[in-house]
Amino acid sequence: MSVTLDLPEELESDLSTEAARLGLSLPEYILRLLSTSRTAMRTLKTGAELIEYWQSEKLIGTRPDITDSQTHARQIRNRAERRLG
C-alpha cells in the first residue's frame, strides 16, 4: 500500500535529519516510527515484554559507557535526591 503525505517543511527536515543519523532513508524511518508507535500504544504487562520491546528497538547495548548498571542507577538516584532537598 502506498500513502502520500504533505509534510510541513520543518517536520520533513527534522525527520530527514534523524533518518540520516540512523542510516535510514526517510520512508524507512517513517515506517519505523509508525510501526513502533503501534507497539508503544499497547500496554507492556511484564518485564519480559519490556525487554522484548527494548530489543526490538535496538535499545539494549546502546550505552557501552555504562559498565555497571546498578552503580549507574544509584548515581542517578543520588543526584536526583540532592536536587529535591
Sequence and secondary structure as in RCSB ss.txt:
>XXXX:A:sequence
MSVTLDLPEELESDLSTEAARLGLSLPEYILRLLSTSRTAMRTLKTGAELIEYWQSEKLIGTRPDITDSQTHARQ
IRNRAERRLG
>XXXX:A:secstr
        HHHHHHHHHHHHHHT  HHHHHHHHHHHHHHHHS   SHHHHHHHHHHTT TTS TT S HHHHHHH
HHHHHHHHH 
